[in-house]
Amino acid sequence: MNGAAGRAPLADLIVIAKEPVPGRVKTRLTPAYTPAEAAALAEASLRDTLAAVAAAPAGRRTLALDGAPGRWLPRGLTVIAQRGGGLDERLAHAFDDAYAGRPLVLIGMDTPQVTPALLERARRGLARHDAVVGPASDGGFWLLGLRRPDARLLRGVPMSRSYTGAVLLARLRAARLDTGFLPRLTDVDTPADARAVAARAAGGRFAAAVRALGARTAAA
């Protein structure tokens, strides 16, 4: 099914995130970083992500949150609680709970290098395609845009695997959804990821936090 030509409709933006609490977020950054430092990096990443979302054109902006909002939450976002067990279920529920009849673009808090321009590309992509995917360098995906939510596309997809993105694409193909793609980005999971992302987006809060904490390695 091909997208209709013409002006790109507004899309709603969703961020799925965890409250940046030490010991609950970015645990793969330890022991190079302490749990408190890892949480500080997670908060900086979340702030950068939410800033990009706030600056991008959108019908509505929603934060699907595991935890409680903090001072890092900007104005203009609707906060909903995550539902479900595994990440696949929580993603499916986030799409369903945020749906208001407009196309939806969902991202996580792990790509602080995201920009309003990339989110705008996803929005415009949904005028031509049924779905838009932003592949991640670890084999997953950092963005998923859908004209309409469909829990069958996500439930049962194994998450945090090198083949997560491949399984998602197979689901999209099986559903006969015409799919567009965005550039590949790196999720911040490891100290090496943190350094690479900080170098790519040197002007953000995340990069500043990485610089403030100093160089770390996985064996630190």
C-alpha positions in Angstrom: 0.0 0.0 0.0 1.5 3.3 -1.1 1.2 6.6 0.8 -1.0 9.3 -0.6 0.7 12.3 -2.3 0.4 15.8 -1.0 1.1 17.7 2.2 2.5 15.6 5.0 -0.1 15.3 7.8 0.9 16.1 11.4 2.1 13.1 13.3 2.0 12.6 17.1 5.4 11.9 18.7 5.9 9.3 21.5 9.0 8.9 23.7 9.2 5.7 25.7 11.6 6.1 28.6 12.5 5.0 32.1 12.8 7.4 35.0 16.6 8.0 35.4 17.1 6.3 38.7 20.5 4.8 39.7 20.6 1.1 39.3 17.5 1.0 37.1 18.8 2.7 33.9 21.9 2.2 31.7 23.2 -0.7 33.7 25.5 -1.7 30.9 27.4 1.5 31.5 28.6 0.1 34.8 31.1 -0.6 36.2 32.9 1.9 34.0 30.5 4.5 35.4 28.9 4.2 38.8 25.2 3.7 39.0 24.7 7.3 39.9 26.9 8.4 36.9 25.0 6.1 34.6 21.7 7.6 35.8 23.1 11.1 35.2 24.0 10.1 31.6 20.6 8.7 31.2 19.0 11.9 32.3 21.1 13.9 30.0 20.2 11.6 27.1 16.5 11.9 28.0 16.7 15.7 28.2 18.3 15.9 24.7 15.7 13.6 23.3 12.8 15.5 24.8 14.2 18.8 23.6 14.3 17.4 20.0 10.7 16.2 20.4 9.6 19.6 21.8 11.2 21.4 18.8 9.8 19.1 16.1 6.4 19.8 14.5 3.8 17.4 16.1 0.1 17.1 16.7 0.7 15.9 20.3 3.8 14.8 22.2 3.5 11.9 24.7 6.0 10.5 27.1 5.3 6.8 28.0 7.1 6.6 31.3 8.3 3.8 33.5 8.5 5.7 36.8 7.7 9.3 37.9 8.3 12.6 36.1 11.1 14.8 37.3 12.5 18.3 36.8 13.9 17.0 33.4 10.3 17.0 32.0 9.7 20.0 29.7 6.3 21.6 29.3 4.0 20.4 26.5 4.3 16.7 26.9 1.4 14.4 28.0 2.7 11.7 30.4 1.2 8.2 30.4 2.3 5.2 32.3 3.9 2.3 30.5 1.8 -0.9 30.5 2.8 -4.5 29.8 5.6 -6.9 30.7 8.3 -7.0 28.2 9.4 -4.1 26.0 7.5 -5.5 23.0 4.3 -5.2 25.0 5.1 -1.8 26.4 5.8 -0.5 22.9 2.6 -1.9 21.6 0.6 -0.4 24.4 2.4 3.0 24.0 1.2 3.2 20.4 -2.4 2.2 21.4 -2.6 4.5 24.4 -1.2 7.5 22.4 -3.3 7.0 19.3 -5.6 10.0 18.5 -6.3 9.3 14.8 -3.0 10.7 13.5 0.2 9.0 12.4 2.5 8.1 15.2 6.3 8.3 15.5 7.9 6.6 18.5 11.5 6.9 19.8 13.3 5.8 22.9 15.6 7.8 25.2 18.8 6.1 24.0 19.6 8.3 21.0 20.4 11.8 22.3 21.8 12.7 18.9 18.3 12.7 17.4 17.3 16.0 15.9 14.0 17.8 15.1 15.0 17.4 11.4 15.2 13.6 11.7 11.8 13.5 13.4 10.4 15.8 10.6 11.8 13.3 8.0 9.9 10.5 9.8 6.7 12.6 9.8 7.0 13.3 6.1 7.9 9.7 5.4 4.5 8.7 6.8 2.8 10.7 4.0 4.5 8.3 1.4 4.8 5.1 3.4 2.7 3.0 5.8 5.6 2.7 8.2 9.0 4.3 8.8 11.9 2.6 10.6 15.1 4.1 12.0 17.6 1.2 12.2 20.1 1.1 15.1 23.7 0.1 14.7 23.3 -2.8 17.2 20.7 -4.5 14.9 17.6 -3.0 16.6 15.7 0.1 15.8 15.7 3.6 17.3 12.5 4.9 15.7 9.3 3.4 14.5 6.6 5.4 12.7 3.2 4.0 11.9 0.1 5.4 10.2 -2.0 3.3 12.5 -1.0 1.3 15.6 -1.1 -2.5 15.3 0.0 -4.5 18.3 0.6 -7.6 16.1 3.6 -5.8 14.6 5.4 -5.6 18.0 4.1 -8.3 20.3 6.5 -11.2 20.4 9.4 -9.4 18.7 12.5 -10.3 20.7 14.0 -7.0 22.0 17.7 -6.1 22.6 19.0 -8.7 20.2 21.2 -8.3 17.1 18.2 -9.5 15.0 15.5 -7.3 16.6 15.3 -5.0 13.6 15.2 -7.9 11.1 12.3 -9.5 12.9 10.4 -6.1 12.9 11.0 -5.7 9.2 9.7 -9.2 8.6 6.5 -8.3 10.5 6.1 -5.1 8.4 6.6 -7.0 5.2 4.2 -9.8 6.2 1.6 -7.1 6.9 2.2 -5.7 3.4 3.2 -2.3 4.8 5.2 -0.1 2.5 8.2 1.0 4.6 10.6 3.9 4.5 13.9 4.3 6.3 15.8 6.9 8.2 19.6 7.0 8.8 21.2 4.4 11.1 21.9 5.7 14.6 23.8 4.3 17.6 21.9 3.6 20.9 23.8 4.5 24.0 24.3 1.1 25.8 28.0 0.8 26.5 30.8 3.2 27.4 32.1 3.0 23.8 28.6 3.9 22.6 28.6 6.9 25.0 31.9 8.2 23.6 30.8 7.8 20.0 27.4 9.5 20.4 29.0 12.3 22.5 31.4 12.9 19.6 28.6 13.0 17.1 26.4 15.4 19.0 29.0 17.4 20.8 26.7 20.4 21.6 24.1 18.5 23.6 23.6 17.9 27.3 24.6 14.2 26.9 28.0 15.1 25.3 28.6 17.7 28.1 27.8 15.0 30.7 30.2 12.5 29.1 33.0 15.2 29.0 32.3 16.1 32.6 32.7 12.5 33.8 35.9 12.0 31.8 36.9 9.1 29.5 35.9 5.6 30.7 36.3 2.1 29.3 34.4 -1.1 29.8 37.2 -2.4 32.0 37.4 0.7 34.2 
